[in-house]
Amino acid sequence: MSWLNTFLFDLYPYLCGTVFLAGSWLRYDYGQYSWRAASSQMLDKKGMTLASNLFHIGILGIFFGHLFGLLTPHWVYEPFLSIAAKQKIAMAAGGICGMMTVIGGALLLKRRLYNPRIRATSTHADILILSLLVIQACLGLTTILFSSRHMDGEEMMKLVGWAQSIVFFRGNAASFLDGVDMIYRVHLVLGMTLFLLFPFTRLVHIWSAPVEYLTRRYQLVRSRH
């Protein structure tokens, strides 16, 4: 099965990354009418604020935690943070954000499946991507239990080595995963698959996050009199 291991952890990441970037670009150019968040809040606001805030805050925390945790070189934090301490922080922060994502996502999924008005306006892709995100968050929470058996951070550094090898094109990334528990491999494959599906779902609205809203000038509205 070495060929499958090589495909999934050496080649599949680049396949997903290429589809993620090229697909997003092509959809922006040729499918702008479908480029939207497709919010259902106007159809029914009940429970939306709690569920949406939990889900979005949790998933943003997970994203940036993975981004900086996996891709920051070890020498940057080595002088003041040991590998074991970094793992404990990752487990605590990941656990909190993961629970927020699971609870918020489950509430949103229940709403999308069982609210007749929301279900009528939902596509198969909407339900699929939300389900996969909730499953992925559950897998992430499960990995915390396995991480607790390796509190020295050794297992975490294997994942860091794999991620940095992929992102920085160092080659032979799959070798870093030798000996890691299967749960991590499943978590990685599903995570990459989410990037593969990204351009074909409502997730593309992430590219249009209104960051400029934070720095724009205030609008002055004066009465006619």
C-alpha positions in Angstrom: 0.0 0.0 0.0 3.0 2.3 -0.2 1.7 3.6 -3.5 -1.5 4.8 -1.8 0.5 6.4 1.0 2.6 8.2 -1.6 -0.4 9.3 -3.5 -2.4 10.6 -0.5 0.4 12.4 1.3 2.8 13.3 -1.5 0.7 14.0 -4.5 -2.9 14.5 -3.3 -2.0 17.7 -1.4 -0.8 19.3 -4.6 -3.8 18.1 -6.6 -6.2 19.6 -4.0 -4.1 22.8 -3.8 -4.2 23.2 -7.6 -8.0 22.7 -7.8 -8.5 25.0 -4.8 -6.6 27.9 -6.4 -7.4 27.4 -10.1 -11.0 26.5 -9.4 -11.6 29.6 -7.2 -10.1 31.8 -9.9 -12.1 30.3 -12.7 -15.3 30.5 -10.7 -14.7 34.1 -9.9 -14.1 34.8 -13.6 -16.9 32.8 -15.1 -19.5 32.3 -12.3 -19.7 35.5 -10.3 -23.5 35.2 -10.0 -23.0 32.1 -7.9 -20.2 33.8 -5.8 -22.1 34.5 -2.6 -22.6 33.3 0.9 -26.2 32.4 0.2 -27.2 33.3 3.8 -30.5 31.9 5.0 -30.9 34.3 7.9 -33.6 36.3 6.2 -35.7 33.2 5.9 -35.6 32.3 9.6 -33.5 34.0 12.3 -34.4 31.7 15.2 -31.2 30.3 16.8 -29.1 31.6 13.9 -27.0 34.1 15.9 -25.8 31.6 18.4 -25.2 28.8 15.9 -23.5 31.0 13.3 -21.3 32.8 15.8 -20.2 29.5 17.5 -19.4 27.9 14.1 -17.6 30.8 12.5 -15.5 31.8 15.6 -14.6 28.2 16.2 -13.6 27.4 12.6 -11.6 30.6 12.3 -9.7 29.7 15.5 -9.0 26.2 14.1 -7.8 27.6 10.7 -5.4 30.1 12.1 -4.3 27.7 14.8 -3.4 25.1 12.2 -1.8 27.7 9.9 0.6 29.1 12.5 1.0 25.9 14.5 2.0 23.8 11.5 3.9 26.3 9.4 5.8 28.3 11.9 9.4 27.0 12.0 10.5 25.5 15.3 13.4 27.9 15.8 10.9 30.8 16.0 9.3 29.7 19.3 12.1 27.4 20.6 13.7 30.1 22.8 10.6 30.6 24.9 8.3 27.7 24.2 9.1 24.0 24.4 7.5 21.4 22.0 5.6 19.8 24.9 4.2 23.2 26.0 3.2 24.0 22.4 1.3 20.8 22.2 -0.6 21.5 25.4 -1.6 24.9 24.1 -2.6 23.4 20.8 -4.7 20.7 22.6 -6.5 23.3 24.8 -7.1 25.9 22.1 -8.0 23.2 19.6 -10.4 21.6 22.0 -12.3 24.8 22.7 -12.5 25.9 19.1 -13.4 22.4 18.0 -16.3 22.1 20.4 -17.5 25.5 19.3 -17.4 24.4 15.7 -19.1 21.1 16.3 -21.9 22.6 18.4 -22.5 25.5 16.0 -22.1 23.4 12.9 -24.6 20.7 14.3 -27.1 23.4 15.0 -26.7 24.9 11.5 -27.0 21.5 9.9 -30.1 20.6 11.9 -31.6 23.9 10.9 -30.8 23.3 7.2 -32.1 19.7 7.3 -35.3 20.1 9.3 -36.5 23.7 8.7 -38.8 23.4 5.6 -38.0 26.9 4.3 -34.2 26.5 4.7 -34.2 23.0 3.2 -36.1 24.2 0.2 -33.4 26.7 -0.6 -30.5 24.4 0.2 -28.4 22.6 -2.4 -26.8 19.1 -2.0 -23.5 20.9 -2.0 -24.6 23.1 1.0 -25.5 20.1 3.1 -22.5 18.1 2.0 -19.9 20.7 2.8 -21.5 21.6 6.2 -21.6 17.9 7.1 -18.0 17.4 6.2 -16.9 20.4 8.2 -18.7 19.0 11.3 -17.2 15.6 10.7 -13.7 17.1 10.3 -14.1 19.0 13.5 -15.2 15.8 15.3 -12.1 14.0 13.9 -10.0 16.9 15.2 -11.4 16.6 18.7 -10.7 12.8 18.5 -7.1 13.4 17.7 -6.7 15.3 21.0 -7.3 12.0 22.8 -4.5 10.3 20.8 -2.2 13.3 21.3 -2.6 12.9 25.1 -0.6 9.6 24.7 2.4 11.6 23.2 2.7 14.6 25.5 6.4 15.0 24.5 5.2 16.5 21.2 6.9 13.9 19.1 3.7 13.0 17.2 2.9 16.6 16.6 6.3 17.4 15.2 5.8 14.6 12.6 2.7 16.4 11.4 4.5 19.7 11.4 7.3 18.2 9.3 4.8 16.8 6.8 2.9 20.1 6.5 6.1 22.2 6.0 7.5 19.7 3.5 4.3 20.0 1.4 4.0 23.8 1.6 7.7 24.5 1.0 8.1 21.9 -1.7 10.8 19.9 0.1 9.6 16.5 -1.3 9.2 13.1 0.3 6.6 14.5 2.7 4.9 11.1 3.3 8.0 9.8 5.2 7.2 12.2 8.1 4.0 10.3 8.8 5.6 7.0 9.4 4.2 5.5 12.6 1.5 8.1 13.2 -1.9 6.9 14.2 -4.5 6.3 11.5 -6.8 9.0 12.9 -4.3 11.7 11.9 -4.1 10.3 8.4 -7.9 10.3 8.0 -8.0 13.9 9.4 -5.4 15.0 6.9 -7.1 13.4 3.9 -10.5 14.9 4.8 -8.9 18.3 5.4 -7.3 18.2 1.9 -10.6 17.0 0.4 -12.3 20.1 1.8 -9.8 22.3 -0.2 -10.6 20.1 -3.3 -14.3 20.8 -2.9 -13.9 24.4 -1.9 -14.4 26.1 -5.4 -17.6 24.2 -6.0 -19.4 25.2 -2.9 -20.5 28.4 -1.1 -17.2 28.4 0.8 -15.8 30.6 -2.0 -17.4 33.6 -0.2 -14.4 33.4 2.2 -12.3 35.0 -0.5 -14.6 38.0 -0.3 -14.4 38.6 3.5 -15.1 42.3 4.0 -11.7 43.1 5.5 -11.7 46.6 4.0 -14.8 47.4 6.2 -12.4 47.8 9.2 -10.5 50.6 7.5 -13.1 52.4 5.4 -14.2 55.9 6.2 -17.5 56.5 8.0 -20.5 57.4 5.9 -22.1 60.7 6.9 -25.8 60.9 6.5 -27.4 64.3 6.9 -31.1 65.2 6.7 -32.3 67.4 3.9 -33.2 70.0 6.4 
